[in-house]
Amino acid sequence: MCIAIPGKITSILNENTATVDIGGIKRKVNLDLIGGADSSLIGKNALVHVGYAISLISDEESEEILELLRDVMDLS
């Protein structure tokens, strides 16, 4: 099973890479799959899977996914 985690784009590093904040952890993420890096993406949420942003999502979708992930982690 694969899972994508929501993260907020915080800075653009170059034409295809950004820094994304995922729950306080900052990672470099490739943005090629969503059309490349652009300063207009700062502050937007993206679904991140294995170092790639695979789609942009709304703040509401991001919160919903994070809440579902918290619920799943509490089941153990």
Secondary structure, DSSP 8 states (H G I E B T S, - for coil): ----EEEEEEEEEETTEEEEEETTEEEEEE-GGGT---GGGTT-EEEEETTEEEEEE-HHHHHHHHHHHHHHHHT-
